[in-house]
Amino acid sequence: MFTRMNKIYHEFPRLFWIVVVTSFIDGIGNTMVFPFFALYITQKFHVGMTQAGLLLGTFSLAGLIGGAIGGALTDKFGRRKLILFGLVFSAISTILLGVTNSLPLMYPISALIGLIGSLAGPAHGAMIADILPESKRSEGFGILRVVGNMTWIVGPTIAGFLASKSFLALFVTDAVISCIVALIVYRFITETKPAAPEGHQEQTITQTLGGYGIVFRDFPFVGFIVASILMGIVYLQMYGSLSVYLRDNYAINPQGYGILMSTSAITVILFQFWTTSQIKTRPPFQMMALGAIFYAIGFTLFGIVETFVLFALNIVIITIGEMIVIPTSQTLVASFAPEDMRGRYMAIFGLSWAIPSTIGPGLAGYILDNYDPNLLWYLGGLLTLVSVLGFFLLHLRLGTRQEFSPFQEEAMSAPATTD
């Protein structure tokens, strides 16, 4: 095991591992707050999931605009500045969310946080695409998945305990962590934006924003985003509506929900490396379809099973799909994007999370508050199957193109430099 980990370490550049460490620290804060936010809103303000969903939707709708602006800023000004700004603003805004006692005031605050807080989102994915060669991106994103899920062992476990005492402690802790990560980024991470070719004329910010027209005319990429949005509407229920559903229908408290999330994290830690090694030499759009099938099975079963052990099994099934989908999707975006447009492509890829985050919680809340709650999971399974069809059609159209061909082992034999 040690030999394998040592080999993996030397296959990737030092800067990549610094990014991995910062992602781990920052992820602890994120996993302490994000999964418990719906519980926080419904408990503090004594409202139903519909209200909580609308608040989350406000946050995400503003994030659509912020992400688009951030993608253009990333391509024009670089990755590092945007990431630093995002971390500092995150610390301030997290405290603001924790101390606000007015539900109506939460809406404009959430809109502001969603707008400004999303500026740095595209910079993270663009930085990884800058650092790693094409042949290493799938494995690199897989490593980030493993490290990210390690935080789900630490974060929700601590958060489940703190949430039973004080939700404010969650927000304060996340703010402190954001400040620590900002210091690490400032001290150890350099700019990764590729140098412009000689003679290249620098674009104005208006011209850079206008480049989104090129992205939206990339119709196969738009099709990929649409299929990802449908899948994302269902997938994100695991981190919002599921906690409320389990609490209201099966009396599973925050600690129990935290254990379920840790089950997902442990699965990724144990099997992500092996999964990545299996999928990296297979057609990527087929792998997206396969991962979405696991989503369809796992989420549908939430409307059928009724015991904690089987809920945990559902989480494992969904996590198998997640281990396939997330590194594959990020690699595909990097393959779609020209080098000088990575930030904007990553920003549009962010729609596959932002749009589900905008409309998903409200729709789910309406179903949970007004209909048989199991209907949420049945509809989710059907919606995910539509995305399976979309990914398969993309495979039929794009699967033979060189940029979407899976890498063979001999193409990946040369180690990366460690400088």
Contacts in CASP RR format, 6 or more apart in sequence:
PFRMAT RR
TARGET T0000
AUTHOR 0000-0000-0000
METHOD contacts of the structure
MODEL  1
MFTRMNKIYHEFPRLFWIVVVTSFIDGIGNTMVFPFFALYITQKFHVGMT
QAGLLLGTFSLAGLIGGAIGGALTDKFGRRKLILFGLVFSAISTILLGVT
NSLPLMYPISALIGLIGSLAGPAHGAMIADILPESKRSEGFGILRVVGNM
TWIVGPTIAGFLASKSFLALFVTDAVISCIVALIVYRFITETKPAAPEGH
QEQTITQTLGGYGIVFRDFPFVGFIVASILMGIVYLQMYGSLSVYLRDNY
AINPQGYGILMSTSAITVILFQFWTTSQIKTRPPFQMMALGAIFYAIGFT
LFGIVETFVLFALNIVIITIGEMIVIPTSQTLVASFAPEDMRGRYMAIFG
LSWAIPSTIGPGLAGYILDNYDPNLLWYLGGLLTLVSVLGFFLLHLRLGT
RQEFSPFQEEAMSAPATTD
8 139 0 8 1.000
8 143 0 8 1.000
8 273 0 8 1.000
9 17 0 8 1.000
10 415 0 8 1.000
10 418 0 8 1.000
11 136 0 8 1.000
11 139 0 8 1.000
11 415 0 8 1.000
11 416 0 8 1.000
12 132 0 8 1.000
12 136 0 8 1.000
12 140 0 8 1.000
12 143 0 8 1.000
12 416 0 8 1.000
12 418 0 8 1.000
13 131 0 8 1.000
13 132 0 8 1.000
13 416 0 8 1.000
13 417 0 8 1.000
13 418 0 8 1.000
13 419 0 8 1.000
14 418 0 8 1.000
14 419 0 8 1.000
15 131 0 8 1.000
15 189 0 8 1.000
15 190 0 8 1.000
15 192 0 8 1.000
16 128 0 8 1.000
16 131 0 8 1.000
16 132 0 8 1.000
16 140 0 8 1.000
18 184 0 8 1.000
18 188 0 8 1.000
18 189 0 8 1.000
19 127 0 8 1.000
19 128 0 8 1.000
19 131 0 8 1.000
19 189 0 8 1.000
20 143 0 8 1.000
20 144 0 8 1.000
20 147 0 8 1.000
21 184 0 8 1.000
22 181 0 8 1.000
22 184 0 8 1.000
22 185 0 8 1.000
22 189 0 8 1.000
23 144 0 8 1.000
23 147 0 8 1.000
23 148 0 8 1.000
24 147 0 8 1.000
24 148 0 8 1.000
24 150 0 8 1.000
24 151 0 8 1.000
25 177 0 8 1.000
25 180 0 8 1.000
25 181 0 8 1.000
25 184 0 8 1.000
26 87 0 8 1.000
26 177 0 8 1.000
26 178 0 8 1.000
26 181 0 8 1.000
27 148 0 8 1.000
27 151 0 8 1.000
27 155 0 8 1.000
27 177 0 8 1.000
28 151 0 8 1.000
28 154 0 8 1.000
28 155 0 8 1.000
28 177 0 8 1.000
29 151 0 8 1.000
29 155 0 8 1.000
29 173 0 8 1.000
29 174 0 8 1.000
29 177 0 8 1.000
29 178 0 8 1.000
30 151 0 8 1.000
30 174 0 8 1.000
31 151 0 8 1.000
31 152 0 8 1.000
31 154 0 8 1.000
31 155 0 8 1.000
31 156 0 8 1.000
31 159 0 8 1.000
31 261 0 8 1.000
32 155 0 8 1.000
32 156 0 8 1.000
32 158 0 8 1.000
32 159 0 8 1.000
32 162 0 8 1.000
32 170 0 8 1.000
32 173 0 8 1.000
32 174 0 8 1.000
33 94 0 8 1.000
33 159 0 8 1.000
33 170 0 8 1.000
33 171 0 8 1.000
33 174 0 8 1.000
34 239 0 8 1.000
35 156 0 8 1.000
35 159 0 8 1.000
35 239 0 8 1.000
35 240 0 8 1.000
35 243 0 8 1.000
35 257 0 8 1.000
35 258 0 8 1.000
35 261 0 8 1.000
36 156 0 8 1.000
36 159 0 8 1.000
36 160 0 8 1.000
36 163 0 8 1.000
36 167 0 8 1.000
36 170 0 8 1.000
36 243 0 8 1.000
36 254 0 8 1.000
37 52 0 8 1.000
37 56 0 8 1.000
37 240 0 8 1.000
38 49 0 8 1.000
38 52 0 8 1.000
38 53 0 8 1.000
38 56 0 8 1.000
38 240 0 8 1.000
38 241 0 8 1.000
38 243 0 8 1.000
38 244 0 8 1.000
38 361 0 8 1.000
39 163 0 8 1.000
39 243 0 8 1.000
39 244 0 8 1.000
39 247 0 8 1.000
39 254 0 8 1.000
40 163 0 8 1.000
40 167 0 8 1.000
40 170 0 8 1.000
41 47 0 8 1.000
41 51 0 8 1.000
41 52 0 8 1.000
41 55 0 8 1.000
41 106 0 8 1.000
42 48 0 8 1.000
42 49 0 8 1.000
42 51 0 8 1.000
42 52 0 8 1.000
42 244 0 8 1.000
43 167 0 8 1.000
44 167 0 8 1.000
45 51 0 8 1.000
45 103 0 8 1.000
45 106 0 8 1.000
47 103 0 8 1.000
48 365 0 8 1.000
48 369 0 8 1.000
49 241 0 8 1.000
49 244 0 8 1.000
49 361 0 8 1.000
49 362 0 8 1.000
49 364 0 8 1.000
49 365 0 8 1.000
49 368 0 8 1.000
49 369 0 8 1.000
50 362 0 8 1.000
50 365 0 8 1.000
50 366 0 8 1.000
50 368 0 8 1.000
50 369 0 8 1.000
51 103 0 8 1.000
52 244 0 8 1.000
52 361 0 8 1.000
52 365 0 8 1.000
53 360 0 8 1.000
53 361 0 8 1.000
53 362 0 8 1.000
53 364 0 8 1.000
53 365 0 8 1.000
54 361 0 8 1.000
54 362 0 8 1.000
55 103 0 8 1.000
55 106 0 8 1.000
55 107 0 8 1.000
55 110 0 8 1.000
56 110 0 8 1.000
56 240 0 8 1.000
56 357 0 8 1.000
56 361 0 8 1.000
56 362 0 8 1.000
57 357 0 8 1.000
57 358 0 8 1.000
57 359 0 8 1.000
57 360 0 8 1.000
57 361 0 8 1.000
57 362 0 8 1.000
58 107 0 8 1.000
58 110 0 8 1.000
58 111 0 8 1.000
59 110 0 8 1.000
59 111 0 8 1.000
59 113 0 8 1.000
59 114 0 8 1.000
59 357 0 8 1.000
60 114 0 8 1.000
60 354 0 8 1.000
60 355 0 8 1.000
60 356 0 8 1.000
60 357 0 8 1.000
60 358 0 8 1.000
61 111 0 8 1.000
61 354 0 8 1.000
61 358 0 8 1.000
62 110 0 8 1.000
62 111 0 8 1.000
62 112 0 8 1.000
62 113 0 8 1.000
62 114 0 8 1.000
62 115 0 8 1.000
62 118 0 8 1.000
63 114 0 8 1.000
63 115 0 8 1.000
63 117 0 8 1.000
63 118 0 8 1.000
63 354 0 8 1.000
64 118 0 8 1.000
64 351 0 8 1.000
64 354 0 8 1.000
64 355 0 8 1.000
64 358 0 8 1.000
65 115 0 8 1.000
65 118 0 8 1.000
66 114 0 8 1.000
66 115 0 8 1.000
66 116 0 8 1.000
66 117 0 8 1.000
66 118 0 8 1.000
66 119 0 8 1.000
67 118 0 8 1.000
67 119 0 8 1.000
67 121 0 8 1.000
67 122 0 8 1.000
67 347 0 8 1.000
67 350 0 8 1.000
67 354 0 8 1.000
68 209 0 8 1.000
68 212 0 8 1.000
68 347 0 8 1.000
68 348 0 8 1.000
69 119 0 8 1.000
69 209 0 8 1.000
70 82 0 8 1.000
70 118 0 8 1.000
70 119 0 8 1.000
70 120 0 8 1.000
70 121 0 8 1.000
70 122 0 8 1.000
70 123 0 8 1.000
70 343 0 8 1.000
70 347 0 8 1.000
71 121 0 8 1.000
71 122 0 8 1.000
71 123 0 8 1.000
71 126 0 8 1.000
71 343 0 8 1.000
71 344 0 8 1.000
71 346 0 8 1.000
71 347 0 8 1.000
72 205 0 8 1.000
72 208 0 8 1.000
72 209 0 8 1.000
72 210 0 8 1.000
72 211 0 8 1.000
72 212 0 8 1.000
72 343 0 8 1.000
72 344 0 8 1.000
72 347 0 8 1.000
73 82 0 8 1.000
73 119 0 8 1.000
73 205 0 8 1.000
73 208 0 8 1.000
74 82 0 8 1.000
74 122 0 8 1.000
74 123 0 8 1.000
74 126 0 8 1.000
74 193 0 8 1.000
74 342 0 8 1.000
74 343 0 8 1.000
74 344 0 8 1.000
74 346 0 8 1.000
74 347 0 8 1.000
75 126 0 8 1.000
75 193 0 8 1.000
75 208 0 8 1.000
75 340 0 8 1.000
75 341 0 8 1.000
75 342 0 8 1.000
75 343 0 8 1.000
75 344 0 8 1.000
76 203 0 8 1.000
76 205 0 8 1.000
76 208 0 8 1.000
78 123 0 8 1.000
78 191 0 8 1.000
78 192 0 8 1.000
78 193 0 8 1.000
79 123 0 8 1.000
79 124 0 8 1.000
79 126 0 8 1.000
79 127 0 8 1.000
79 130 0 8 1.000
79 191 0 8 1.000
79 192 0 8 1.000
79 193 0 8 1.000
80 123 0 8 1.000
80 127 0 8 1.000
80 185 0 8 1.000
80 189 0 8 1.000
80 190 0 8 1.000
80 191 0 8 1.000
80 192 0 8 1.000
81 191 0 8 1.000
82 119 0 8 1.000
82 120 0 8 1.000
82 121 0 8 1.000
82 122 0 8 1.000
82 123 0 8 1.000
83 120 0 8 1.000
83 123 0 8 1.000
83 124 0 8 1.000
83 127 0 8 1.000
83 185 0 8 1.000
83 189 0 8 1.000
84 182 0 8 1.000
84 185 0 8 1.000
84 186 0 8 1.000
85 119 0 8 1.000
85 120 0 8 1.000
86 116 0 8 1.000
86 117 0 8 1.000
86 119 0 8 1.000
86 120 0 8 1.000
87 120 0 8 1.000
87 178 0 8 1.000
87 179 0 8 1.000
87 181 0 8 1.000
87 182 0 8 1.000
87 185 0 8 1.000
88 178 0 8 1.000
88 179 0 8 1.000
88 182 0 8 1.000
89 116 0 8 1.000
89 117 0 8 1.000
90 117 0 8 1.000
90 174 0 8 1.000
90 175 0 8 1.000
90 178 0 8 1.000
91 174 0 8 1.000
91 175 0 8 1.000
91 176 0 8 1.000
91 178 0 8 1.000
91 179 0 8 1.000
91 182 0 8 1.000
92 175 0 8 1.000
93 109 0 8 1.000
93 112 0 8 1.000
93 113 0 8 1.000
93 116 0 8 1.000
93 117 0 8 1.000
94 171 0 8 1.000
94 172 0 8 1.000
94 174 0 8 1.000
94 175 0 8 1.000
94 178 0 8 1.000
95 171 0 8 1.000
95 172 0 8 1.000
95 175 0 8 1.000
96 109 0 8 1.000
96 113 0 8 1.000
97 106 0 8 1.000
97 109 0 8 1.000
97 110 0 8 1.000
97 113 0 8 1.000
97 171 0 8 1.000
98 167 0 8 1.000
98 168 0 8 1.000
98 171 0 8 1.000
99 168 0 8 1.000
99 171 0 8 1.000
100 106 0 8 1.000
100 109 0 8 1.000
118 354 0 8 1.000
121 346 0 8 1.000
121 347 0 8 1.000
121 350 0 8 1.000
122 343 0 8 1.000
122 344 0 8 1.000
122 346 0 8 1.000
122 347 0 8 1.000
122 350 0 8 1.000
123 343 0 8 1.000
123 346 0 8 1.000
124 346 0 8 1.000
125 330 0 8 1.000
125 342 0 8 1.000
125 343 0 8 1.000
125 346 0 8 1.000
126 192 0 8 1.000
126 193 0 8 1.000
126 342 0 8 1.000
126 343 0 8 1.000
126 346 0 8 1.000
127 192 0 8 1.000
128 137 0 8 1.000
128 140 0 8 1.000
128 141 0 8 1.000
128 144 0 8 1.000
128 330 0 8 1.000
129 137 0 8 1.000
129 334 0 8 1.000
129 337 0 8 1.000
129 342 0 8 1.000
129 346 0 8 1.000
130 192 0 8 1.000
130 193 0 8 1.000
130 194 0 8 1.000
130 342 0 8 1.000
131 192 0 8 1.000
132 140 0 8 1.000
132 416 0 8 1.000
133 416 0 8 1.000
134 334 0 8 1.000
134 335 0 8 1.000
134 407 0 8 1.000
135 407 0 8 1.000
135 411 0 8 1.000
135 412 0 8 1.000
136 412 0 8 1.000
136 416 0 8 1.000
137 330 0 8 1.000
137 331 0 8 1.000
137 334 0 8 1.000
138 276 0 8 1.000
138 279 0 8 1.000
138 280 0 8 1.000
138 327 0 8 1.000
138 328 0 8 1.000
138 331 0 8 1.000
138 407 0 8 1.000
139 276 0 8 1.000
139 277 0 8 1.000
139 280 0 8 1.000
139 327 0 8 1.000
140 327 0 8 1.000
141 326 0 8 1.000
141 327 0 8 1.000
141 330 0 8 1.000
141 331 0 8 1.000
142 272 0 8 1.000
142 273 0 8 1.000
142 276 0 8 1.000
142 326 0 8 1.000
142 327 0 8 1.000
143 272 0 8 1.000
143 273 0 8 1.000
144 327 0 8 1.000
145 268 0 8 1.000
145 272 0 8 1.000
145 322 0 8 1.000
145 323 0 8 1.000
145 326 0 8 1.000
145 327 0 8 1.000
146 268 0 8 1.000
146 269 0 8 1.000
146 272 0 8 1.000
146 273 0 8 1.000
148 265 0 8 1.000
148 268 0 8 1.000
149 264 0 8 1.000
149 265 0 8 1.000
149 266 0 8 1.000
149 267 0 8 1.000
149 268 0 8 1.000
149 269 0 8 1.000
149 272 0 8 1.000
150 265 0 8 1.000
150 269 0 8 1.000
151 265 0 8 1.000
152 261 0 8 1.000
152 262 0 8 1.000
152 264 0 8 1.000
152 265 0 8 1.000
152 268 0 8 1.000
153 262 0 8 1.000
153 265 0 8 1.000
153 266 0 8 1.000
153 269 0 8 1.000
156 257 0 8 1.000
156 258 0 8 1.000
156 259 0 8 1.000
156 261 0 8 1.000
156 262 0 8 1.000
157 258 0 8 1.000
157 259 0 8 1.000
157 262 0 8 1.000
158 173 0 8 1.000
159 170 0 8 1.000
159 254 0 8 1.000
159 258 0 8 1.000
160 254 0 8 1.000
160 255 0 8 1.000
160 257 0 8 1.000
160 258 0 8 1.000
161 255 0 8 1.000
162 169 0 8 1.000
162 170 0 8 1.000
162 173 0 8 1.000
163 170 0 8 1.000
163 254 0 8 1.000
164 253 0 8 1.000
164 254 0 8 1.000
164 255 0 8 1.000
194 339 0 8 1.000
194 340 0 8 1.000
196 202 0 8 1.000
196 340 0 8 1.000
208 344 0 8 1.000
211 341 0 8 1.000
211 344 0 8 1.000
212 344 0 8 1.000
212 348 0 8 1.000
214 341 0 8 1.000
215 221 0 8 1.000
215 341 0 8 1.000
215 344 0 8 1.000
215 345 0 8 1.000
215 348 0 8 1.000
216 222 0 8 1.000
216 348 0 8 1.000
218 336 0 8 1.000
220 336 0 8 1.000
220 394 0 8 1.000
220 397 0 8 1.000
220 398 0 8 1.000
221 336 0 8 1.000
221 345 0 8 1.000
221 348 0 8 1.000
223 390 0 8 1.000
223 394 0 8 1.000
224 332 0 8 1.000
224 336 0 8 1.000
224 391 0 8 1.000
224 394 0 8 1.000
225 348 0 8 1.000
225 349 0 8 1.000
225 351 0 8 1.000
225 352 0 8 1.000
227 288 0 8 1.000
227 386 0 8 1.000
227 387 0 8 1.000
227 390 0 8 1.000
227 391 0 8 1.000
227 394 0 8 1.000
228 329 0 8 1.000
228 349 0 8 1.000
228 352 0 8 1.000
228 387 0 8 1.000
229 351 0 8 1.000
229 352 0 8 1.000
229 355 0 8 1.000
229 356 0 8 1.000
230 383 0 8 1.000
230 384 0 8 1.000
230 386 0 8 1.000
230 387 0 8 1.000
231 292 0 8 1.000
231 295 0 8 1.000
231 325 0 8 1.000
231 352 0 8 1.000
231 383 0 8 1.000
231 384 0 8 1.000
231 387 0 8 1.000
232 352 0 8 1.000
232 353 0 8 1.000
232 356 0 8 1.000
233 355 0 8 1.000
233 356 0 8 1.000
233 359 0 8 1.000
233 360 0 8 1.000
233 363 0 8 1.000
233 380 0 8 1.000
233 383 0 8 1.000
234 295 0 8 1.000
234 296 0 8 1.000
234 299 0 8 1.000
234 356 0 8 1.000
234 380 0 8 1.000
234 381 0 8 1.000
234 383 0 8 1.000
234 384 0 8 1.000
235 295 0 8 1.000
235 299 0 8 1.000
235 318 0 8 1.000
235 322 0 8 1.000
235 356 0 8 1.000
236 353 0 8 1.000
236 356 0 8 1.000
236 357 0 8 1.000
236 360 0 8 1.000
236 361 0 8 1.000
237 299 0 8 1.000
237 360 0 8 1.000
237 364 0 8 1.000
237 376 0 8 1.000
237 380 0 8 1.000
238 264 0 8 1.000
238 299 0 8 1.000
238 315 0 8 1.000
238 318 0 8 1.000
240 361 0 8 1.000
240 364 0 8 1.000
241 361 0 8 1.000
241 364 0 8 1.000
241 365 0 8 1.000
241 368 0 8 1.000
241 376 0 8 1.000
242 257 0 8 1.000
242 302 0 8 1.000
243 254 0 8 1.000
243 257 0 8 1.000
244 368 0 8 1.000
245 302 0 8 1.000
245 368 0 8 1.000
245 373 0 8 1.000
245 376 0 8 1.000
246 252 0 8 1.000
246 257 0 8 1.000
246 260 0 8 1.000
246 311 0 8 1.000
247 253 0 8 1.000
247 254 0 8 1.000
247 257 0 8 1.000
248 368 0 8 1.000
248 373 0 8 1.000
249 373 0 8 1.000
250 306 0 8 1.000
250 308 0 8 1.000
250 311 0 8 1.000
252 260 0 8 1.000
252 308 0 8 1.000
252 311 0 8 1.000
256 308 0 8 1.000
259 312 0 8 1.000
260 311 0 8 1.000
260 312 0 8 1.000
260 315 0 8 1.000
261 315 0 8 1.000
263 312 0 8 1.000
263 315 0 8 1.000
263 316 0 8 1.000
263 319 0 8 1.000
264 315 0 8 1.000
264 316 0 8 1.000
264 318 0 8 1.000
264 319 0 8 1.000
264 322 0 8 1.000
267 315 0 8 1.000
267 316 0 8 1.000
267 319 0 8 1.000
267 320 0 8 1.000
267 323 0 8 1.000
268 319 0 8 1.000
268 322 0 8 1.000
268 323 0 8 1.000
271 320 0 8 1.000
271 323 0 8 1.000
272 323 0 8 1.000
272 327 0 8 1.000
275 320 0 8 1.000
275 323 0 8 1.000
275 324 0 8 1.000
276 323 0 8 1.000
276 327 0 8 1.000
279 287 0 8 1.000
279 324 0 8 1.000
279 327 0 8 1.000
279 328 0 8 1.000
280 406 0 8 1.000
280 407 0 8 1.000
280 412 0 8 1.000
281 406 0 8 1.000
281 407 0 8 1.000
281 408 0 8 1.000
281 409 0 8 1.000
282 406 0 8 1.000
283 395 0 8 1.000
283 399 0 8 1.000
283 404 0 8 1.000
283 405 0 8 1.000
283 406 0 8 1.000
284 328 0 8 1.000
284 331 0 8 1.000
284 332 0 8 1.000
284 335 0 8 1.000
284 404 0 8 1.000
284 406 0 8 1.000
285 332 0 8 1.000
285 391 0 8 1.000
285 392 0 8 1.000
285 394 0 8 1.000
285 395 0 8 1.000
285 398 0 8 1.000
285 399 0 8 1.000
285 404 0 8 1.000
286 391 0 8 1.000
286 392 0 8 1.000
286 395 0 8 1.000
287 324 0 8 1.000
287 325 0 8 1.000
287 328 0 8 1.000
288 324 0 8 1.000
288 325 0 8 1.000
288 328 0 8 1.000
288 329 0 8 1.000
288 332 0 8 1.000
288 391 0 8 1.000
288 394 0 8 1.000
289 388 0 8 1.000
289 390 0 8 1.000
289 391 0 8 1.000
289 392 0 8 1.000
289 395 0 8 1.000
290 321 0 8 1.000
290 324 0 8 1.000
291 320 0 8 1.000
291 321 0 8 1.000
291 322 0 8 1.000
291 324 0 8 1.000
291 325 0 8 1.000
292 321 0 8 1.000
292 325 0 8 1.000
292 384 0 8 1.000
292 385 0 8 1.000
292 387 0 8 1.000
292 388 0 8 1.000
292 391 0 8 1.000
293 321 0 8 1.000
293 384 0 8 1.000
293 385 0 8 1.000
293 388 0 8 1.000
294 317 0 8 1.000
294 318 0 8 1.000
294 320 0 8 1.000
294 321 0 8 1.000
294 324 0 8 1.000
295 318 0 8 1.000
295 321 0 8 1.000
295 322 0 8 1.000
295 325 0 8 1.000
295 381 0 8 1.000
295 384 0 8 1.000
296 380 0 8 1.000
296 381 0 8 1.000
296 382 0 8 1.000
296 384 0 8 1.000
296 385 0 8 1.000
296 388 0 8 1.000
297 317 0 8 1.000
298 314 0 8 1.000
298 317 0 8 1.000
298 318 0 8 1.000
299 314 0 8 1.000
299 318 0 8 1.000
299 377 0 8 1.000
299 380 0 8 1.000
299 381 0 8 1.000
299 384 0 8 1.000
300 377 0 8 1.000
300 378 0 8 1.000
300 380 0 8 1.000
300 381 0 8 1.000
301 310 0 8 1.000
301 313 0 8 1.000
301 314 0 8 1.000
301 317 0 8 1.000
301 377 0 8 1.000
302 311 0 8 1.000
302 314 0 8 1.000
302 374 0 8 1.000
302 377 0 8 1.000
303 374 0 8 1.000
303 376 0 8 1.000
303 377 0 8 1.000
303 378 0 8 1.000
304 374 0 8 1.000
304 377 0 8 1.000
305 311 0 8 1.000
305 313 0 8 1.000
305 314 0 8 1.000
329 349 0 8 1.000
329 352 0 8 1.000
330 349 0 8 1.000
332 404 0 8 1.000
333 345 0 8 1.000
333 346 0 8 1.000
333 349 0 8 1.000
334 342 0 8 1.000
335 403 0 8 1.000
335 404 0 8 1.000
336 345 0 8 1.000
336 403 0 8 1.000
337 343 0 8 1.000
337 344 0 8 1.000
337 345 0 8 1.000
337 346 0 8 1.000
338 345 0 8 1.000
364 376 0 8 1.000
367 373 0 8 1.000
367 375 0 8 1.000
367 376 0 8 1.000
367 379 0 8 1.000
368 376 0 8 1.000
398 404 0 8 1.000
399 405 0 8 1.000
END
